[in-house]
Amino acid sequence: MPHLYALQGAVASRSEAALLTATKEIIATQGIKNLAMIDIADLSQVSRATLYNHFRDKDAVLYSLLSREVIYLFKNAPKNPAELLEYFSCAISSDAALAGMRSHDPAILTKMLLRSEDKIWHAIDAFFVTALGSEVKAAIAISWLIGQVLQPLTPEQSRAQGAQLIHANL
């Protein structure tokens, strides 16, 4: 029987990944206000029943998407602090869903950035404190990155400003 459960788990993981990918695509093109559960199911080619087996509502889908994106960034982040800041800066500045939110849902995006008590924010803070070796550097880097959610940088600006932050005597 373990084989059957492993297969079911793999199918569930693929369904959830498809749902989150579809959610991100919809946000990129239509924003969050226009995001509907039925559209997520349709675009992901997953039944509505399966969608609701994974997520109780739109907020749960969005929270899971945010968690997935943050985990992906953490797993793929370079170890070198300057490269790390450039990596996060470029990822934030080029993210299609964030661009969609900037154009369709700026108020929602701003509100999301203020949720500093959420466990995701605590994980982000802990990650940067560890990576940069200082609470002060982490706080400055996170503030710098949050600014890019609203005002993206070019890759060249990301590289230059990230290096400048790392080399500042804080």
Secondary structure, 3 states (H helix, E strand, C coil): CHHHHHHHHHHHHHHHHHHHHHHHHHHHHHCCCCCCHHHHHHHHCCCHHHHHHHCCCHHHHHHHHHHHHHHHHHHHCCCCHHHHHHHHHHHHHHCHHHHHHHHHCHHHHHHHHCCCCCHHHHHHHHHHHHHHCCHHHHHHHHHHHHHHHHCCCCHHHHHHHHHHHHHCCC
